[in-house]
Amino acid sequence: MEKVGYIEIRITGSKGNMDLLPDNYDIKEVISILENAEKLLYPGEKRDRPTISYKIEEGSVKHIFKTSIQYIIGFNAIIGQINQVQNIDFLDIPTAKAFENIQSVAIKRNYSFNIKTSLDNTNEIKVDKTTQYIRTEAIWADAEFYFYGKVTNAGGKDKANIHIVTDELGTIRIQTPISFLEQYDENILYKAFGIRATGKQNSETGEVDTSTLSFIELVDYQTKYDEQYLKRLRDKAKKSWLSNIEPETWLKNIRGAYDT
């Protein structure tokens, strides 16, 4: 049987004149903590993650998330590193956003979050209105990207998106104008395309914040080898810049003073 452990997120605070308890802890707050806990434990693809079980306890409000021990060990290392460097810039984007969400709630509602694991000698981190667990804006810059892969979904009632499966980043979602999808005649589902998009990129690590991606244009993309296309490119090159090159002179320029 797989070994399990848990993370504990204990929240202290008040609701008006009443101490915070499970009985006055709103369901919207429960949903928020559930979403953030998943991002803390599993910042990557969710379809392959193991089960996370959950229970809420008194004291004031104590959330217990039980899952595979290897992920608990990894999360314990993360909170230890945050305590050491006192920032979250090094985290994967989903994990960093989860901490930012918790920080936002702590400031807005004057809550105090204490987060630890079930491990012996666990690391522990506190998030309250005095802490500043927010990513440094300066390291995130506007950038332009090309993504290639198979389109698996396109549309949306209010906010339209295109979902594309890429080799590098898995499935990503790109915010797309409804007007483009309305006017595009062909069915793009389950076909390979390139998508040109804008978004935020970490200027130090190169990591792409996939939640910020916005559509620019669709690019036709064929993965098969096309000999005729390559031949046309070679012929075009011969007629332009290659036609003006005298081979012996070009070779001497490349060699420079090597033969002298």
Wavefront OBJ file of the C-alpha trace (Angstrom):
o trace
v 0.000 0.000 0.000
v 1.301 3.453 -0.900
v 2.557 5.509 2.010
v 0.667 8.725 2.634
v 1.146 11.945 4.567
v -0.653 15.241 4.784
v -0.317 18.992 4.759
v -2.146 21.039 7.348
v -3.376 24.567 6.674
v -4.602 26.112 9.902
v -6.456 29.420 9.683
v -7.028 31.683 12.666
v -9.043 34.870 12.659
v -12.534 36.124 13.296
v -15.910 36.772 11.670
v -17.073 40.015 13.222
v -17.089 39.433 16.978
v -16.908 35.640 16.603
v -13.777 33.530 16.443
v -13.303 31.687 13.171
v -14.718 28.146 13.334
v -15.825 25.505 10.803
v -19.439 26.472 11.587
v -18.978 30.060 10.310
v -16.410 29.311 7.599
v -18.167 29.961 4.267
v -18.336 27.383 1.506
v -16.690 29.821 -0.959
v -13.690 29.951 1.333
v -13.602 26.150 1.415
v -13.616 26.017 -2.399
v -10.797 28.563 -2.566
v -8.565 26.654 -0.157
v -9.233 23.383 -2.002
v -8.148 24.912 -5.322
v -5.034 26.454 -3.825
v -4.054 23.257 -1.997
v -4.098 21.327 -5.268
v -1.773 23.910 -6.841
v 0.550 23.725 -3.842
v 0.895 19.955 -4.126
v 0.593 19.427 -7.882
v 1.616 22.430 -10.001
v 1.827 20.356 -13.198
v -0.660 18.256 -15.158
v -3.566 17.208 -12.927
v -4.709 14.129 -14.823
v -1.869 11.927 -13.520
v -1.854 13.079 -9.914
v -2.751 10.693 -7.076
v -5.852 11.135 -4.944
v -6.012 13.979 -2.422
v -8.411 13.331 0.454
v -9.698 16.187 2.588
v -11.220 16.939 5.963
v -11.879 20.074 7.981
v -11.346 20.234 11.736
v -11.701 22.744 14.527
v -8.823 24.758 15.809
v -9.728 27.475 14.598
v -10.265 26.127 11.081
v -7.889 23.329 10.202
v -7.706 21.913 6.671
v -6.078 18.500 6.272
v -5.018 17.314 2.791
v -3.788 13.722 2.659
v -1.898 12.319 -0.335
v 1.202 10.380 -1.431
v 4.137 10.879 0.940
v 6.575 11.769 -1.859
v 4.574 14.909 -2.648
v 4.416 15.791 1.037
v 8.214 15.498 1.225
v 8.554 17.758 -1.817
v 6.177 20.361 -0.395
v 7.994 20.323 2.936
v 11.200 21.220 1.069
v 9.388 24.065 -0.698
v 8.158 25.731 2.496
v 11.610 25.305 4.002
v 13.140 27.146 1.042
v 10.531 29.918 1.223
v 11.366 30.437 4.890
v 15.042 30.641 3.989
v 14.861 33.099 1.077
v 11.660 34.916 2.140
v 10.246 35.146 -1.384
v 8.363 32.954 -3.865
v 10.054 33.995 -7.125
v 11.711 30.564 -7.499
v 8.429 28.620 -7.472
v 6.556 27.129 -10.409
v 3.837 29.525 -11.545
v 0.818 27.542 -10.178
v 2.473 27.120 -6.766
v 3.486 30.784 -6.633
v -0.047 31.864 -7.526
v -1.473 29.647 -4.782
v 0.735 31.403 -2.213
v -0.267 34.772 -3.650
v -3.944 33.834 -3.326
v -3.448 32.822 0.296
v -1.533 36.047 0.939
v -4.381 38.048 -0.592
v -6.972 36.361 1.653
v -4.774 36.927 4.713
v -4.663 40.671 4.010
v -8.293 41.023 2.955
v -9.817 39.087 5.875
v -7.075 39.566 8.468
v -6.541 35.808 8.680
v -3.377 34.046 9.756
v -2.393 30.900 7.841
v -0.011 28.352 9.345
v 1.064 25.691 6.859
v 3.011 22.551 7.757
v 3.240 18.835 6.939
v 2.867 15.558 8.829
v 6.617 14.865 8.653
v 8.714 14.729 11.802
v 10.552 18.045 12.247
v 8.354 19.565 9.546
v 9.030 22.967 8.119
v 6.281 25.484 8.806
v 5.362 28.768 7.191
v 3.110 31.571 8.370
v 1.177 33.867 6.036
v -0.634 36.895 7.476
v -1.138 40.612 6.779
v 2.490 41.345 7.724
v 4.034 38.984 5.160
v 4.621 39.746 1.468
v 4.526 36.474 -0.439
v 4.041 38.050 -3.848
v 6.203 37.512 -6.917
v 8.547 40.285 -8.011
v 6.870 42.008 -10.957
v 10.181 43.112 -12.462
v 11.159 39.585 -13.485
v 8.024 39.063 -15.630
v 8.238 40.659 -19.066
v 5.902 40.807 -22.065
v 6.935 38.352 -24.761
v 5.735 36.799 -28.006
v 5.579 33.047 -28.574
v 4.853 30.424 -31.206
v 3.193 27.234 -29.988
v 2.827 24.168 -32.206
v 0.570 21.186 -31.651
v -2.909 19.717 -31.994
v -5.976 21.842 -31.207
v -8.267 19.934 -28.825
v -10.841 22.600 -27.958
v -11.941 25.989 -29.228
v -14.702 28.277 -28.034
v -16.407 29.422 -24.864
v -19.616 31.175 -23.907
v -18.179 34.459 -22.615
v -14.402 34.145 -22.816
v -13.245 32.124 -25.802
v -10.080 30.000 -25.704
v -8.147 27.653 -27.918
v -6.650 24.588 -26.211
v -3.541 23.208 -27.910
v -1.437 20.193 -26.889
v 2.286 20.998 -27.139
v 5.341 18.803 -26.628
v 7.044 21.311 -24.320
v 4.228 22.554 -22.066
v 1.485 19.963 -22.425
v -1.999 21.362 -22.933
v -2.119 25.149 -22.828
v -5.083 27.505 -23.079
v -4.827 30.672 -25.169
v -7.401 33.445 -24.786
v -8.853 34.046 -28.239
v -11.267 36.676 -29.617
v -14.726 35.255 -30.268
v -14.747 37.255 -33.509
v -11.845 35.178 -34.874
v -13.553 31.858 -34.149
v -16.809 33.139 -35.670
v -15.134 34.158 -38.923
v -12.781 31.183 -39.327
v -14.366 28.870 -41.900
v -12.464 25.616 -41.340
v -12.852 23.197 -38.460
v -9.586 23.443 -36.515
v -10.301 20.707 -33.952
v -7.831 17.811 -33.796
v -5.621 19.356 -36.464
v -2.025 20.519 -36.129
v -1.511 24.276 -36.098
v 0.908 26.904 -34.924
v -0.421 29.712 -32.769
v 1.297 33.055 -32.374
v 0.515 34.552 -28.968
v 1.630 37.118 -26.414
v 2.133 36.525 -22.705
v 4.414 36.927 -19.721
v 7.828 35.274 -19.484
v 10.241 35.080 -16.575
v 13.283 37.110 -17.629
v 15.587 34.998 -15.448
v 14.381 31.420 -16.025
v 12.513 31.714 -19.329
v 9.391 30.155 -17.800
v 6.146 31.048 -19.574
v 3.118 32.115 -17.532
v 0.535 30.172 -19.528
v -2.351 31.909 -17.744
v -1.475 35.190 -19.520
v -1.479 33.949 -23.123
v -3.471 35.933 -25.697
v -4.023 34.952 -29.326
v -2.489 36.906 -32.220
v -2.848 34.631 -35.231
v -3.208 31.046 -36.395
v -0.292 29.633 -38.399
v -0.637 26.730 -40.839
v 1.682 23.986 -39.666
v 2.552 20.755 -41.441
v 4.859 18.341 -39.633
v 5.505 16.100 -42.666
v 8.700 16.379 -44.714
v 7.987 18.359 -47.906
v 10.749 17.896 -50.512
v 9.077 20.195 -53.060
v 8.835 23.012 -50.499
v 12.530 22.683 -49.653
v 13.445 22.601 -53.352
v 11.532 25.861 -53.900
v 13.466 27.448 -51.040
v 16.811 26.297 -52.511
v 15.899 27.583 -55.984
v 14.826 30.906 -54.520
v 18.132 31.226 -52.653
v 20.127 30.431 -55.800
v 18.337 33.170 -57.729
v 18.885 35.777 -55.018
v 21.911 36.036 -52.767
v 23.729 32.823 -53.862
v 23.798 33.929 -57.520
v 25.993 36.896 -56.575
v 28.644 34.826 -54.787
v 31.889 33.761 -56.470
v 32.842 30.518 -54.627
v 36.650 30.994 -54.556
v 36.413 34.572 -53.289
v 33.817 33.598 -50.680
v 36.024 30.726 -49.446
v 39.059 32.988 -49.118
v 37.027 35.516 -47.118
v 35.856 32.786 -44.778
v 39.397 31.485 -44.257
v 40.769 34.981 -43.651
v 44.509 34.981 -42.955
v 44.585 31.283 -42.055
v 46.534 30.270 -45.225
v 49.075 33.117 -45.035
l 1 2 3 4 5 6 7 8 9 10 11 12 13 14 15 16 17 18 19 20 21 22 23 24 25 26 27 28 29 30 31 32 33 34 35 36 37 38 39 40 41 42 43 44 45 46 47 48 49 50 51 52 53 54 55 56 57 58 59 60 61 62 63 64 65 66 67 68 69 70 71 72 73 74 75 76 77 78 79 80 81 82 83 84 85 86 87 88 89 90 91 92 93 94 95 96 97 98 99 100 101 102 103 104 105 106 107 108 109 110 111 112 113 114 115 116 117 118 119 120 121 122 123 124 125 126 127 128 129 130 131 132 133 134 135 136 137 138 139 140 141 142 143 144 145 146 147 148 149 150 151 152 153 154 155 156 157 158 159 160 161 162 163 164 165 166 167 168 169 170 171 172 173 174 175 176 177 178 179 180 181 182 183 184 185 186 187 188 189 190 191 192 193 194 195 196 197 198 199 200 201 202 203 204 205 206 207 208 209 210 211 212 213 214 215 216 217 218 219 220 221 222 223 224 225 226 227 228 229 230 231 232 233 234 235 236 237 238 239 240 241 242 243 244 245 246 247 248 249 250 251 252 253 254 255 256 257 258 259 260
